[in-house]
Amino acid sequence: MATRVRPKAEKLYEQDFYVGTEVRAGLRRQRRFETLDLDNLIEEVEGLGDAKKTAVLSAASVIVEHLLKLQLPPPPYPPTVLTRSTRSPGLGGRELADL
């Protein structure tokens, strides 16, 4: 029976992100802190912060867009796929983050 060789956590992280995070989480639960890759850990924490900020800005922009639409009169014709824009007309074509 062949034994399975487990690659180091940081190499596993580069090959398969999800499995790498599971392995590193297990090592932390076992309190094996000598295996921590601090550079990758710092990047992960920064990435989480960036993702949360992006999600909040996105939700806020949808709220602002809907509030602006409530204040505008309805268009004289129903909007079609060709006339819709991915950016809010109420923001002058700018994203909330650009303000």
C-alpha positions in Angstrom: 0.0 0.0 0.0 1.4 3.3 -1.0 1.5 6.2 1.5 0.2 9.5 0.4 2.7 12.4 0.7 1.0 15.6 1.8 2.5 18.7 0.2 3.4 21.7 2.4 0.5 24.0 3.3 1.9 26.9 1.3 2.4 24.8 -1.8 -1.1 23.4 -1.5 -2.4 27.0 -1.2 -1.0 27.7 -4.7 -2.4 24.5 -6.2 -5.9 24.4 -4.7 -7.0 27.5 -2.7 -10.0 25.8 -0.9 -8.1 22.7 0.2 -5.1 24.9 1.2 -7.3 27.0 3.5 -8.8 23.8 5.0 -5.4 22.4 5.7 -4.1 25.7 7.2 -7.2 26.1 9.4 -6.7 22.5 10.7 -3.1 23.3 11.6 -4.2 26.5 13.4 -6.8 24.5 15.3 -4.0 22.1 16.4 -2.1 25.2 17.6 0.8 24.4 15.2 1.6 28.1 14.7 5.1 27.4 13.5 3.5 26.4 10.2 1.9 29.8 9.7 2.9 31.5 6.4 2.6 35.1 7.7 2.8 36.7 4.3 -0.1 34.7 2.9 -2.1 35.2 6.2 -1.6 39.0 5.8 -2.8 38.8 2.2 -5.9 36.8 3.2 -6.9 39.3 5.9 -6.4 42.2 3.5 -8.4 40.4 0.9 -11.3 39.8 3.3 -11.3 43.5 4.2 -11.4 44.4 0.5 -14.2 42.0 -0.2 -16.3 43.3 2.6 -15.7 46.9 1.5 -16.7 46.1 -2.0 -19.8 44.3 -0.9 -20.9 47.3 1.3 -20.2 49.8 -1.5 -22.2 47.6 -3.9 -25.2 47.4 -1.6 -25.1 51.1 -0.8 -25.0 51.9 -4.5 -28.1 49.8 -5.1 -29.9 51.5 -2.3 -28.9 55.0 -3.6 -30.0 53.9 -7.1 -33.4 52.8 -5.9 -33.9 55.9 -3.8 -33.1 58.1 -6.9 -35.5 56.0 -9.0 -38.2 56.6 -6.5 -37.8 60.4 -7.0 -37.7 60.4 -10.8 -40.9 60.4 -12.9 -41.5 57.1 -14.7 -40.3 57.0 -18.3 -42.8 57.7 -21.1 -42.1 54.2 -22.5 -41.1 50.9 -20.8 -37.4 50.4 -20.6 -35.9 47.7 -22.9 -32.7 45.8 -22.7 -31.2 48.1 -25.3 -31.9 51.3 -23.2 -30.8 49.9 -19.8 -27.5 50.8 -18.5 -25.3 49.0 -16.0 -24.6 52.3 -14.3 -27.1 54.4 -12.4 -28.5 57.2 -14.5 -29.1 59.1 -11.2 -25.4 59.2 -10.5 -24.6 60.7 -13.9 -23.0 57.5 -15.1 -20.7 57.3 -12.1 -20.4 54.6 -9.6 -20.9 55.3 -5.9 -17.3 54.7 -5.2 -16.3 57.4 -7.7 -18.2 60.1 -5.8 
